[in-house]
Amino acid sequence: MKKHEKSAVFDFILITILLLFAGFIVFLKIDNSVYRIRDGRSLEDFSTAWYTEDNKEISLEDIGKSATKNSEGEPEIYVYHTIPAYLVNDTILNFRSKNLRFQVIIGDEVVYDFMPEIQPVLSKGNGSCFHRVTIKREDAGEKVGLKVFPIYNDSGSLINKIYLGRTWDYFGKILDQNFFGFQFSFVIIIIGIILILISLFFKLSNGHNERNRVLGILTVSVGVWAASETLMLQFMFGYSPQLNEINHLLLIFMPYFFVSYVYQDLEYSRDIFLKASFGVTVLELILVSVLSLAGIKDSHEGIYIIHIGFFIIGVMSLVAAVENNIYCKKNKIKTNTLTIALSIGVFAISAIWDILSYYINYGGRDNGTVMRIGILIGVLLLVVDSMRKLFEGIKKAELTDKVAEISYTDSLTGLANRTAFEEKEKEIQKKLDNGEIENVLICQFDLNDLRRINDNYGHAYGDRHIIKCAEIINKAFGNSGSAFRVGGDEFTVFVIGDGTEYIYERGILKLKELEREYNRTPDLLMPLHIAYGHAVYDKNEFENLEKAGIEADKRMYECKDRMKKGAIV
């Protein structure tokens, strides 16, 4: 990686981190000042003391399990409450529903009707949605009823806590409960985007581009999934069943993204694991889609399919990590699989915990908090490890660049050396052969009388002349081409492009001017004279670039002879 590219990576990461930090501080400020519930009495918990038609108290979270089928064969349940008699002003009934349709009835009037058409492909559920129902002061003491049509007969259909009060205060409460998680998810998404952008715009070595791209996709997926789980997106965008759909799709694909990263990060990994993981993911998607479209089971009811996929892919990841460790020990390859192992462990423990809890308490509250935290921690471990490897790669690249710079630079003059010249000649020849360029000017230069200078005034004075000769040639042609020191007192310049003859003539005039200026230096023991010659590559005239260089060299020696005879000043 080139020096400016490394600098760009550092600048990009630094600026992004600073912006994130600034945004985080602003959000915290907003959270702590604007949206806090200013008065604990502003919201009244209206979640308890709800009763069924036969006057039995019911928890709103058990609505899905308590529904019975009506005459049309649909699950249905009616529950009621009494509006406080002390109500003196209009107020709002604030609550969240999940995977159900319902009506709010006051007296005999339907005051709120939430009966949306179900359009998602993989799920018949409509996900979480926030509701605000106006309760008028003249309704004080009246019975308020909820006629509910649950989509599922388990915890997948429920009504969350209901509050009476201002929507602004309810928003503040939701914010207090979920905003940190939403902020955290947002940061995860930004980190993922940074990784993807780095992989797209910077040329990194040792597979870092592919690794960062895959990890970026995984991180963005986890961030979006986690953000939707905080319910802030639903609160901000209103009714959006597509979020529920996206959640299930992400659950299907995230394990494959994880395996893809593991595959990229290991020193030894068999393609079979990646292909098998992709096969399991596709099979999951097909099964869930077919069962849903056939009306047998949707993604919620068939969640066990996704859980089985989690288990299979998790086992394959573990096997791949173990194989890698064995291979590296056998072949004495230095490796660090600790982070991968920790990530797999965190993923596995959190997923197993929530999956077992889900089935043991089936019909209870469906809460995937542990798995969400586990996935976020696991991804952050991978991100930290990826950043560590990225910076290690940058440091290694810097060292490589320094070695390369030393290898390709003439220590005396600072010009590119003969090795660099030979590489450049091959590069230009390849471009000529491919038709990428047509015109190349080759200029050859030689410092006259170097041996006599060394013999009479010492090698230190001779080196002074060589350094000055290099400086003059570079000033005369450096802006137009590439200058090289190819021998003791021999120099070559390549100029690519049109107008080469004009460039050569202008360069020689500049060279002679600089030469004369130097030779007017007081106390100069011996003047400096540079012989020169050139040739312009023509495929019809020269077999290759080397032949053109020989012709330029020939003309340079002709110039040297003329200078010795005093024909050129």
Secondary structure, 3 states (H helix, E strand, C coil): CCHHHHHHHHHHHHHHHHHHHHHHHHHHHHHHHCCCCCCHHHEEECCCCEEECCCCEECHHHHHHHCEECCCCCEEEEEEEECCCCCCCCEEEEEEEECEEEEEEECCEEEEEECCCCCCCCCCCCCEEEEEEEECHHHCCCEEEEEEEECCCCCCCEECCCEEECHHHHHHHHHHHHHHHHHHHHHHHHHHHHHHHHHHHCCCCCCHHHHHHHHHHHHHHHHHHHHHHCCHHHHHHCCCHHHHHHHHHHHHHHHHHHHHHHHHHCCCCCHHHHHHHHHHHHHHHHHHHHHHHCCCCCCCCCHHHHHHHHHHHHHHHHHHHHHHHHHHHHCCCCCCCHHHHHHHHHHHHHHHHHHHHHHHCCCCCCCCHHHHHHHHHHHHHHHHHHHHHHHHHHHHHHHHHHHHHHHCECCCCCCECHHHHHHHHHHHHHHHHHCCCCCEEEEEEEECCHHHHHHHHCHHHHHHHHHHHHHHHHHHHCCCCEEEECCCCEEEEEEECCCHHHHHHHHHHHHHHHHHHHHCCCCCCCCCCEEEEEEECCCCCCCCHHHHHHHHHHHHHHHHHHHHCCCCC
